[in-house]
Amino acid sequence: MLKGKHTEHTGNTLSIIKPHITEPNIFI
């Protein structure tokens, strides 16, 4: 559970930093 939440937070941060690299689905 914790690991999943951490992964989500990391993905969201990566989206904000590099939205052009991260999939738009994750960014939204």
C-alpha positions in Angstrom: 0.0 0.0 0.0 2.7 2.5 1.0 4.8 1.5 -1.9 1.9 2.1 -4.3 1.3 5.5 -2.9 4.9 6.4 -3.1 5.1 5.3 -6.7 2.0 7.4 -7.5 3.6 10.5 -5.9 6.9 9.9 -7.8 5.1 9.5 -11.1 3.1 12.7 -10.5 6.3 14.6 -9.7 8.0 13.3 -12.8 5.0 14.4 -14.8 5.3 17.9 -13.6 9.1 18.0 -14.1 9.1 16.3 -17.5 5.5 16.2 -18.9 6.8 15.8 -22.4 8.6 12.6 -21.4 5.9 11.2 -19.1 2.7 9.9 -20.6 -0.1 12.5 -20.7 -2.4 10.0 -19.1 -0.3 10.1 -15.9 0.0 13.8 -16.0 -3.8 14.2 -16.1 
